[in-house]
Amino acid sequence: MFAKVLGAQIRNEFPIFKNNEKKVNGQILPFVYLDSAVSSQKPTAVIQAMVRHMESDYGSVHRGAYGVSIRSSQQFEETRSIVASFLGSTVRAEQIVFTKSTTESLNILANGIAEVYLDEKSRIVTTAIEHHANLIPWQQAALRKDCELAYISLEGINSEKLKLNLIEAKKLITANTKVVSLAYVGNVLGQINPIEEIIELAKKVGALVVLDCAQSMSTHSEDLFALGADAIVFSPHKIYGPSGIGVLAMSEKLLAELPPLLFGGGMISSVTLEESLWTTGPAKFEAGTPAITEAIGLKSAILWLEECGRKRIQEHAQNLAHQFAEGLQKIPNIEIFSPLTGKETIIPFRHKKVHAHDLATILDYSNVAMRAGHHCAWPLIRSLGVDALVRSSFAVYSDSDDVEIALEAIKNSYK
Ligand SMILES: Cc1ncc(COP(=O)(O)O)c(C=O)c1O
């Protein structure tokens, strides 16, 4: 049984909501935060774990023979084990690398895979709807290795067809494809990609599979390594944890074979003035002082999230997104860009008479936070024939009052 009631009640655990109520003409406007896809808010459990750590246990990790450093190192390594179990029962703590972000994790992968696996005959396959973080590192890898970078496109750009073209995927994932890298859940359209089918295609030709789980980690709990993934990346700041830390989980083969991206303290086994040798395991990719207190926050975020239940959060957010999309469809001049399968937790849209940036500003007058812009996915936004979209995303603390307040504000934005 799950103790936590999702929606308005759980919001009591998030101080940001109380601290951002607005008083307008004597009326209290609640803080309606519908931008969790960019970064989620933090529960008291996470905030307090980080404060406690800094107040009582803070020391640098793996460098001190004294109490606080030993305690910090133990807690830091404990997080590694917790992240491993969070990713699945087949995952070991030694496979977890702490980075700065999903972006850094993908840069380490693209750089390392290019170095070890790619030559001018190789093909990298990704999709035309990725976040820039899963696009630009591969562009750079293709440039450096003078190899092909191919994109699986959308089946169509009409609402009901916003899904990856699997026939094209079959044509692109062939013998010279060395790596396939894609998002599990799209950050703009919120579509859930058919990763099982893509993994199967990739495995048939021996290609590596990299999954960008930045948008899926708070709601999906399958063991993706067991499904055949070779590397998984995500950002704790999108799962109710802190920013400044990222996760890169790799197969043991990749961990052993990929070269580091950053060089310096903590990642070596020997250094002379002539040459240096790298250590093994995750430390090879963790040069420099890591995000220590953030790792403690990440542990707390995972425990908190698992107490809520990822499947429950997914269903909760899907219901609200569905309710929001239904309401939007009744507002004149609104165009929704979503497959609308009922499974999305993100709804992107535009108002044909009010530019996305203006609409986001107008919504802020009603204390409604939504992101507007290209959402770090320019190629996708261009292919949709627009220059910007407004994106609403639903999370553990969202509720139907949020939906109604946001819909009312959108309705009133143009008269
Ligand atoms: C699908 C996806 N990939 C990558 C990123 C980049 O994450 P970060 O900014 O935490 O590096 C994001 C962030 O929005 C994302 O949604």
Ligand as a Chemical Component Dictionary entry (heavy atoms), coordinates in Angstrom:
data_LIG
# 
_chem_comp.id                   LIG 
_chem_comp.type                 NON-POLYMER 
_chem_comp.pdbx_formal_charge   0 
_chem_comp.three_letter_code    LIG 
# 
loop_
_chem_comp_atom.comp_id 
_chem_comp_atom.atom_id 
_chem_comp_atom.alt_atom_id 
_chem_comp_atom.type_symbol 
_chem_comp_atom.charge 
_chem_comp_atom.model_Cartn_x 
_chem_comp_atom.model_Cartn_y 
_chem_comp_atom.model_Cartn_z 
_chem_comp_atom.pdbx_ordinal 
LIG C1 C1 C 0 14.864 14.187 -23.253 1  
LIG C2 C2 C 0 15.908 15.074 -22.646 2  
LIG N1 N1 N 0 17.197 14.802 -22.851 3  
LIG C3 C3 C 0 18.167 15.545 -22.312 4  
LIG C4 C4 C 0 17.881 16.636 -21.531 5  
LIG C5 C5 C 0 19.002 17.438 -20.942 6  
LIG O1 O1 O 0 18.985 17.320 -19.557 7  
LIG P1 P1 P 0 19.965 18.211 -18.662 8  
LIG O2 O2 O 0 19.661 19.635 -19.024 9  
LIG O3 O3 O 0 19.596 17.872 -17.266 10 
LIG O4 O4 O 0 21.354 17.839 -19.040 11 
LIG C6 C6 C 0 16.549 16.975 -21.291 12 
LIG C7 C7 C 0 16.197 18.171 -20.496 13 
LIG O5 O5 O 0 15.173 18.772 -20.671 14 
LIG C8 C8 C 0 15.540 16.174 -21.865 15 
LIG O6 O6 O 0 14.243 16.452 -21.656 16 
# 
loop_
_chem_comp_bond.comp_id 
_chem_comp_bond.atom_id_1 
_chem_comp_bond.atom_id_2 
_chem_comp_bond.value_order 
_chem_comp_bond.pdbx_ordinal 
LIG C1 C2 SING 1  
LIG C2 N1 SING 2  
LIG C2 C8 DOUB 3  
LIG N1 C3 DOUB 4  
LIG C3 C4 SING 5  
LIG C4 C5 SING 6  
LIG C4 C6 DOUB 7  
LIG C5 O1 SING 8  
LIG O1 P1 SING 9  
LIG P1 O2 DOUB 10 
LIG P1 O3 SING 11 
LIG P1 O4 SING 12 
LIG C6 C7 SING 13 
LIG C6 C8 SING 14 
LIG C7 O5 DOUB 15 
LIG C8 O6 SING 16 
# 
